[in-house]
């Protein structure tokens, strides 16, 4: 099994498109997603929606109890079948998510 880090950057996370080339054709691959963030208000769910080629297929989320307290999202491992060639993975933060340089977002393709 091989892996390739498609994205690994500190926040703040803006809506982000990640173009990549699939190294496989018609085979299942795994996307491993991780990140963190916080809410200025507390007592709410924050997260990031993840889309592949324009179709949302998962989200990373966490509930933040305290205001301005960084929380780690529940890491996601998602099985997807890809065609060989160009694709676009998109990260869309929830409207109430705040992130800064203390937060890191990573997407790894495992094939």
Secondary structure, 3 states (H helix, E strand, C coil): CCEEEEEEEECCCCCEEEEEEECCCCEEEEEEEECEEECCCCCEEEEEEEEECCEEEEEEEEEECCCCCCEECCCEEEEEEECCEEEEEEEEECCCCECCCCCEEEEEEEC
